[in-house]
C-alpha cells in the first residue's frame, strides 16, 4: 500500500510541475517584419503586448461523430456502431498561442535592432 501512495504522489508532483513551467517563445522569423518602419514595429509590438495582457482565450471546438468500430467485448471480436462527442479544446492551446505571440514579439525586436530602431519592450518574468 505504501508503494502505491508514493507512486501516486510522484505522478501528482510531476503533473503539477508540468503545469507550473513558464512558457517559452516559439521561433518566428524576423523577415516577415522587414517591410515595417520603426513606428510600425513599435505599434505591432504594443498590439501583441496588449493582447497578451488581456489574456488569450483559444476557441473551444465541439463536435459529434458517428462511425463504425471494432474491438474485443464479452462475446468476442465484433463490429458495431460508435458515437462520440468532443467537448475539448483544439490542439491550439493557450500556452502554445502565448508562445507564438511571444515569438512574434522577439522577431519584432530582432527586426527593430536590424533597422537600428529604438523599441520599448516589456520585461517578462
C-alpha positions in Angstrom: 0.0 0.0 0.0 2.9 2.3 0.8 4.4 1.9 -2.7 1.1 3.0 -4.3 0.9 6.1 -2.2 4.5 7.0 -3.1 3.8 6.4 -6.8 0.6 8.4 -6.7 2.5 11.3 -5.0 5.2 11.2 -7.6 2.7 11.3 -10.5 0.8 14.2 -9.0 4.0 16.1 -8.3 5.1 15.6 -11.9 1.8 16.8 -13.3 1.7 19.9 -11.1 5.3 20.7 -12.0 4.5 20.4 -15.7 1.6 22.9 -15.3 3.8 25.4 -13.4 6.5 25.7 -16.0 6.9 29.1 -17.8 6.0 29.5 -21.4 9.0 29.9 -23.8 8.7 31.8 -27.0 8.3 29.9 -30.3 10.7 30.8 -33.1 9.2 33.3 -35.5 11.3 34.6 -38.4 12.0 38.3 -38.2 12.0 38.6 -42.1 8.2 39.0 -42.1 8.7 42.3 -40.3 11.3 43.7 -42.7 8.9 45.9 -44.6 7.8 47.8 -41.5 9.3 51.0 -40.3 10.3 51.8 -36.7 6.9 53.3 -35.8 5.1 50.3 -37.3 7.3 47.8 -35.4 6.6 49.5 -32.1 2.9 49.6 -32.8 2.9 45.9 -33.7 4.9 45.1 -30.5 2.5 47.1 -28.4 -0.6 45.5 -30.1 0.7 42.0 -29.2 1.6 43.1 -25.7 -1.9 44.5 -25.1 -3.3 41.2 -26.4 -1.1 39.2 -24.0 -2.1 41.4 -21.1 -5.8 41.0 -21.8 -5.5 37.2 -21.8 -5.5 34.8 -24.6 -8.6 32.5 -24.9 -8.4 30.0 -27.7 -11.7 29.0 -29.2 -13.4 25.8 -28.0 -14.2 23.3 -30.6 -17.0 20.9 -30.2 -18.3 18.1 -32.4 -20.2 14.9 -32.7 -19.1 11.9 -34.7 -20.7 8.7 -35.8 -18.7 5.7 -37.1 -18.1 2.0 -37.1 -15.8 0.5 -34.6 -14.4 -2.9 -33.7 -13.0 -4.5 -30.7 -13.0 -7.2 -28.1 -16.0 -7.5 -25.9 -17.7 -10.0 -23.6 -18.8 -12.2 -26.5 -15.5 -12.0 -28.6 -14.5 -9.9 -31.5 -17.1 -7.8 -33.2 -18.0 -4.6 -35.1 -20.6 -2.1 -34.1 -21.7 1.5 -34.4 -19.9 4.1 -32.2 -20.9 7.5 -31.2 -18.5 10.1 -29.8 -18.9 13.6 -28.5 -15.9 16.0 -28.4 -16.2 18.9 -26.0 -12.5 19.6 -25.5 -10.0 22.2 -26.7 -8.3 22.3 -30.0 -4.6 21.5 -30.2 -4.0 25.2 -30.3 -3.8 25.5 -26.5 -3.5 28.8 -24.6 0.2 28.0 -23.8 1.0 27.4 -27.5 -0.7 30.6 -28.6 1.1 32.6 -25.9 4.4 31.0 -27.0 3.6 32.0 -30.6 2.8 35.6 -29.6 6.0 35.9 -27.6 7.9 34.6 -30.5 6.4 37.3 -32.7 7.5 39.9 -30.2 11.0 38.6 -30.3 11.0 38.7 -34.1 9.8 42.3 -34.0 12.6 43.2 -31.6 15.2 41.5 -33.9 13.8 43.3 -36.9 14.0 46.6 -35.0 17.6 46.0 -34.0 18.5 45.2 -37.6 17.0 48.5 -38.7 18.6 50.4 -35.8 15.2 51.3 -34.3 14.8 52.0 -30.6 11.9 49.9 -29.4 10.4 49.9 -25.9 9.9 46.4 -24.7 8.3 44.8 -21.6 10.4 42.6 -19.3 9.0 39.1 -19.0 9.0 37.4 -15.6 
